[in-house]
């Protein structure tokens, strides 16, 4: 019977609350099934070896243009549910997560149907080998073939969670219900991730601001150094210019070579105000240090002035002119 399509029902209640059905119960079973459209007694052996082939076949069916589905009484018509995922549960068998259609939900809630009949391929050794490549993967029926199948309860698909480790991590309170603990923990983790992301953003901004500050500080210090060098250069030039003006004044006889007080005075004056050069240049030279001057038609001796007295006289003359 290699590759023959088998249709056989379970004797188990179907619950709408779980969203899970026993597709093939674990163990060795002798069942009344439909083989090639005819009733026949067959033996099947179901263990965890079959999980991979059924999962692979369901994946292929999802990739095709026609979605996999379950029907009613193995006949053409509306779908009772859409399969979602196969998995194997030790002690239970091959179970299937399903999404009930409106027709399937009403059929179960209204007790119009009580059992599920899988459609699968059976190999020569009696081990189910997977799903048929097309058509329904099973149907809701009222004629069971598998007998004494345990009902799939929430404990089979979602074991009661031990929340102690979640409490220790601070993700949930000790009073949290095990049924809601996982969602609470997920929400807490999401909040932690968001906080961590915000902290990283703030830290990155702080590092960037620190780097900007360091860069600006370095630029400011470089400008200060350039400014200091420029000031020093200008000061040196100003000093050289002032000293040159004093040397010229000495040559012209406006400042006595030995008059250190006058030299210091004019040096400070020129450094403080460039206009002092003009004042210094207006002082009488050595030609005017001796001789006569004509005042109101008469000749008088010009007194010799030296040092600061001569400077003061020059300043007065400059202001009167």
Secondary structure, DSSP 4 states (H G I P E B T S, - for coil): -TTEEEEEEB-S---TTT-EEEEEESEEEEEEEEETTEEEEEEEEE-GGGHHHHHHHHHHHHHSSS---BEETTBSS--SEEEEEEEEETTTEEEEEEEE-HHHHHHHHTTS--EEEEEEEE-TTSBEEE--SSS-SEEEESS--B-SPPP--HHHHSPPP--HHHHHTTSS-TT--HHHHHHHHHHHHHHHHHHHHHHHHHHHHHHHHHHHHHHHHHHHHHHHHHHHHHHHHHHHHHHHHHHHHHHHHHHTTSS-TT-HHHHHHHHHHHHH-TTHHHHHHTS--GGGSSSEEEETTEEEEPPP--HHHHHHHHHHHHHH-
